[in-house]
Amino acid sequence: MEFEEKVLLTKKLFTEVFNGNIEVIETNPKFRKNYRNKSDFDMKQDISPESRIVLSKTHLKILEFLKSLNTSIISVTIKHNYHQEYQIKFIISLNLVMNLNYLIDIIEKIKKEMNINIISGYYQIKYPEKPKPNKTDLYYHFYGDLKLKEIMDGNIIELSPNSFCRINYHISRFLYHRIFLLVRYITNNFDRNLNLICFGRDINFPIEYYHSYFNSIMAITHCPIVYSDCKPKKNVELILADKKEYPDKFDNYFKKNKGQNYVILVTAGRNGLATDLWENLTQHKQVKHIIYSACGRSSLARNMNENKKMKIKNVIIMDEFPNTYSSNSIVQFSQ
């Protein structure tokens, strides 16, 4: 889908709820194809025409090489950063565990013959008569560095293979910076009268961006991998909790900090936020602003309809996902 069509579809959501100017930031044409810096691929599936448009060309080279081998590699996850450093995670059958040198040889061959700088390697095991492991199942390090470093505006995070990451870093850095400017604006240049809450899977970079600007930050995630990747900070209360526990965690935090008011920063994901949580946050007297970043239009529309108290003050449309149906909507809700 073309960006212009995405913009029209997104603007329709705001026809009856927002009369202000919608800021539209177009994606640089250089980064509309072969932009994905993360790929998850089952070795038995064909590389679709759609994937060939959006996946990094280097990822495609690696995938095609792996598919040419007659191996017990079941699937592969590839991730790279701005420095063109690569992290690979294989899912392998049990019989390969006793021959990890084979995986090392594959990585060394990719590095030497394709000149691809793989710096980190992991694997997960597919056991007989059991389903393929998921993202939070145990995985094992076997090559190079433990984590992949990523940088945005000078802020550094370290990523494990299955940790949340943006998929189009060329655009993501502008998205994070634009949100930073919005947070700075609504807090009157970080005047310390408000504190910050960020939650979901995308909390690594917000912690690094904002820990020096707020007196305190609550960061809550349901993902144990993201939780383990976050760097401890003195003024950050880092919480790991199931999504179903979010409402209670928020209630307890607000009660513990009765005199404090908050800006909430959340990346909602494809499915948006649960109705009970969203209604609680938008109606809570201590929550003054919510910056809601979404990639799904239908879930954004649902959450907007469930908002009964806050007013929409700013809307920004960006596109980390060219040549797909998705795009980014950044919405500021305020009391």
C-alpha positions in Angstrom: 0.0 0.0 0.0 1.3 3.5 -0.9 2.0 5.9 1.9 -0.6 8.4 0.6 -3.3 5.8 0.9 -2.2 5.0 4.4 -2.4 8.6 5.3 -5.9 9.0 4.0 -7.1 5.9 5.9 -5.5 7.1 9.1 -6.9 10.6 8.8 -10.4 9.2 8.5 -10.1 7.8 12.0 -9.8 11.4 13.3 -12.6 13.1 11.4 -14.9 13.4 14.3 -12.5 13.5 17.2 -9.7 15.9 16.2 -10.0 19.3 14.4 -6.3 20.2 14.5 -3.5 19.8 12.0 -2.2 16.3 11.4 1.5 16.2 10.9 2.6 13.9 8.2 6.3 12.8 7.9 7.0 11.0 4.7 9.5 8.2 4.4 12.7 8.9 2.5 12.3 7.0 -0.9 15.7 5.4 -0.3 14.2 3.4 2.6 11.0 2.2 1.2 12.3 -1.1 -0.2 14.7 -3.7 1.3 14.6 -1.9 4.6 13.8 -4.6 7.3 16.7 -5.0 9.7 15.0 -8.0 11.3 13.8 -11.2 9.6 12.2 -14.4 10.9 12.2 -17.2 8.4 11.1 -20.8 8.3 13.6 -22.7 6.1 10.8 -24.8 4.5 8.9 -21.8 3.2 9.6 -20.0 0.0 10.7 -16.4 0.0 7.6 -14.6 -1.2 7.6 -11.7 -3.7 6.4 -9.4 -0.8 9.3 -10.5 1.4 11.8 -9.7 -1.4 10.5 -6.2 -1.5 10.8 -5.4 2.2 13.6 -7.7 3.6 17.2 -6.4 3.7 19.1 -7.5 0.6 21.8 -8.9 2.9 19.2 -10.9 4.8 18.0 -12.3 1.5 21.5 -13.4 0.7 21.8 -15.2 4.0 18.4 -16.8 3.6 19.2 -18.0 0.1 22.5 -19.5 1.2 20.9 -21.3 4.2 18.1 -22.7 2.0 20.8 -24.1 -0.4 22.1 -26.3 2.4 20.6 -29.6 3.3 20.6 -29.1 7.0 18.6 -29.6 10.2 18.2 -25.9 10.6 14.5 -25.3 11.0 14.3 -21.5 11.0 16.5 -18.5 11.4 16.1 -15.0 12.9 18.5 -12.3 11.5 18.9 -8.9 13.1 21.4 -6.1 12.2 22.3 -2.6 13.5 23.5 0.7 12.0 27.0 -0.5 11.9 26.0 -3.5 9.7 26.8 -5.9 12.6 24.6 -9.0 12.5 23.1 -11.3 15.1 21.7 -14.7 14.0 19.6 -17.1 16.0 18.9 -20.6 14.6 16.2 -23.1 15.6 17.8 -26.5 15.1 16.7 -30.1 15.5 18.1 -32.0 18.5 20.6 -34.0 16.4 22.6 -30.8 15.7 23.2 -29.9 19.3 26.1 -32.3 19.4 27.7 -30.7 16.4 27.7 -27.0 17.1 30.9 -26.6 15.1 28.7 -27.1 12.0 26.8 -23.9 12.9 30.1 -22.1 13.6 31.4 -23.2 10.2 28.2 -21.8 8.5 28.7 -18.4 10.2 32.4 -18.3 9.3 31.5 -19.2 5.6 28.9 -16.4 5.5 31.4 -13.9 6.9 34.2 -14.9 4.6 32.4 -15.6 1.3 29.7 -12.9 1.6 31.7 -10.3 3.7 28.9 -10.1 6.2 29.9 -9.1 9.8 28.1 -11.6 12.0 29.1 -10.8 15.6 26.6 -12.9 17.6 25.1 -16.3 17.3 22.4 -18.2 19.3 20.3 -21.3 18.9 17.1 -22.8 20.2 16.2 -26.5 20.1 13.2 -28.1 18.5 12.7 -31.4 20.4 11.0 -34.4 18.8 7.2 -34.6 19.2 7.2 -31.0 20.6 6.2 -27.7 19.0 8.8 -25.3 17.7 10.1 -23.1 20.6 8.7 -19.7 20.9 10.4 -16.4 21.6 10.5 -16.7 25.3 11.7 -20.3 25.4 15.3 -21.0 26.4 18.0 -20.2 23.9 21.8 -20.8 23.9 24.7 -18.6 23.0 27.4 -20.2 20.8 29.2 -17.5 18.9 30.7 -14.0 19.4 29.1 -11.3 21.5 26.2 -11.9 23.8 24.2 -8.9 22.6 23.8 -6.6 19.6 24.2 -2.9 20.4 21.9 -0.4 18.9 22.1 3.4 19.0 19.4 6.1 18.7 20.4 9.8 19.3 23.4 8.6 21.2 21.4 6.3 23.4 22.7 2.8 23.5 20.7 -0.4 24.2 21.9 -4.0 24.0 19.6 -6.6 22.4 19.2 -10.3 22.8 18.0 -12.3 19.8 14.3 -12.3 20.6 14.1 -8.9 22.3 11.8 -6.2 20.8 13.5 -4.1 18.1 12.3 -1.7 15.4 12.4 -3.1 11.9 13.3 0.0 9.9 16.1 1.8 11.8 16.4 4.5 9.1 12.9 5.6 10.0 12.8 4.5 13.7 15.5 7.1 14.8 13.3 9.9 13.4 10.2 8.4 15.1 12.0 8.2 18.5 13.3 11.8 18.1 9.9 13.2 17.1 8.4 11.6 20.2 11.2 13.0 22.3 10.4 16.5 21.0 6.7 16.0 21.8 7.5 14.8 25.3 9.8 17.8 25.8 7.0 20.2 24.6 4.2 18.8 26.8 6.5 18.8 29.9 7.5 22.4 29.3 11.1 21.4 28.6 11.2 18.7 31.2 10.3 21.0 34.1 10.2 18.0 36.6 6.5 18.6 37.5 5.6 15.4 35.8 7.1 11.9 36.0 7.2 9.2 33.3 5.6 5.8 32.8 6.5 3.6 29.8 5.1 0.2 29.2 4.8 -2.7 26.8 7.7 -4.3 24.8 9.2 -1.0 23.7 10.8 0.3 26.9 14.5 -0.1 26.3 15.0 3.1 24.4 12.5 5.2 26.4 14.5 4.4 29.5 17.7 5.4 27.9 16.2 8.6 26.3 14.4 9.9 29.4 16.1 8.7 32.7 18.1 11.9 33.0 15.1 14.1 32.3 12.6 12.8 34.9 12.8 12.5 38.7 11.4 9.0 38.4 10.3 6.5 35.7 8.1 3.4 36.0 8.9 0.9 33.2 6.7 -2.2 33.0 6.9 -5.0 30.4 5.4 -8.4 30.0 8.4 -9.6 28.0 11.1 -11.3 30.1 13.7 -10.8 27.3 13.1 -7.1 27.1 13.1 -7.0 30.9 16.6 -8.7 31.0 17.9 -6.4 28.3 17.1 -3.2 30.2 19.9 -1.5 32.0 19.3 -0.7 35.7 18.9 3.0 36.6 18.7 4.6 40.0 15.5 6.4 39.2 13.8 3.7 37.2 11.4 1.2 38.8 11.6 -1.8 36.3 8.7 -4.2 36.6 8.1 -7.6 34.8 4.4 -8.6 34.9 1.8 -10.4 32.8 -0.4 -8.1 30.8 -3.4 -9.2 32.9 -1.5 -7.8 35.9 -1.0 -4.3 34.4 -4.2 -2.7 35.9 -3.3 -3.8 39.4 0.4 -2.8 39.0 -0.7 0.7 37.8 -3.2 1.1 40.6 -0.6 0.1 43.2 2.0 2.5 41.7 -0.4 5.4 41.7 -1.5 4.8 45.3 2.1 4.6 46.3 2.8 7.9 44.6 -0.3 9.9 45.4 1.1 13.3 45.0 2.7 12.6 41.6 1.3 13.2 38.1 2.4 11.4 35.0 3.1 11.3 31.3 2.6 7.8 29.9 4.5 6.6 26.8 3.3 3.4 25.2 3.8 1.5 21.9 0.5 -0.2 21.6 1.3 -2.9 19.0 -1.0 -4.4 16.4 -3.8 -5.3 18.9 -3.9 -2.0 20.8 -4.4 -1.8 24.6 -6.9 -3.9 26.6 -10.1 -2.0 27.2 -10.0 -2.2 31.0 -6.5 -0.9 31.1 -7.0 1.9 28.6 -10.2 3.1 30.3 -8.5 3.1 33.6 -5.4 5.1 32.4 -7.4 7.7 30.4 -9.7 8.4 33.3 -7.1 8.4 36.1 -6.6 11.8 37.7 -2.8 11.3 38.0 -2.4 10.7 34.3 -2.1 14.0 32.6 -0.8 13.0 29.1 -0.5 9.7 27.1 1.6 9.5 24.0 0.2 6.5 22.2 2.3 5.0 19.3 0.4 2.5 17.2 1.0 0.5 14.0 -2.5 -0.8 13.7 -5.3 1.5 12.5 -8.3 -0.7 13.7 -6.9 -1.1 17.2 -6.1 2.6 17.4 -9.7 3.4 16.3 -11.1 1.0 19.0 -9.0 2.6 21.8 -9.9 6.1 20.6 -13.6 5.1 20.9 -13.0 3.8 24.4 -11.5 7.1 25.5 -14.2 9.0 27.4 -12.2 11.7 29.1 -9.0 12.8 27.4 -8.7 15.1 24.5 -6.6 14.5 21.4 -4.0 17.3 21.2 -1.5 16.1 18.5 -1.4 13.5 15.7 1.6 12.5 13.8 1.7 10.0 10.9 4.9 8.2 9.9 5.7 5.0 8.1 8.3 2.4 9.3 6.6 -0.2 7.1 6.6 0.8 3.5 5.0 -1.6 1.0 2.8 -3.1 3.7 -0.6 -2.2 5.1 0.8 -0.8 8.4 2.0 2.6 9.3 2.8 4.6 12.5 0.3 6.9 14.3 1.6 8.9 17.2 -1.3 10.4 19.2 -1.1 12.7 22.2 -4.1 12.3 24.6 -4.3 14.9 27.4 -6.6 15.9 30.2 
